[in-house]
Amino acid sequence: MLLLHRVLQRFMRQVSGGDRDRGDVPGWVLVAVMSAGLVTALWLVADDALTGILDRAISSVTGP
């Protein structure tokens, strides 16, 4: 059982790149958070304009 534990620890260290990245925020997390922030900011600024564009687009397809 102890041997299996050591093998799994070694495997996890190799997969994660060792202990040098421990506690570091992965790049994909930063990209996801920044994207969500950008979408939220744009939505807050352009909510009325986007709603108007969507309403006009839907009414032009469905008719008056």
HELIX and SHEET records of a PDB file:
HELIX    1   1 LEU A    2  SER A   16  1                                  15    
HELIX    2   2 GLY A   27  THR A   62  1                                  36    
END                                                                             
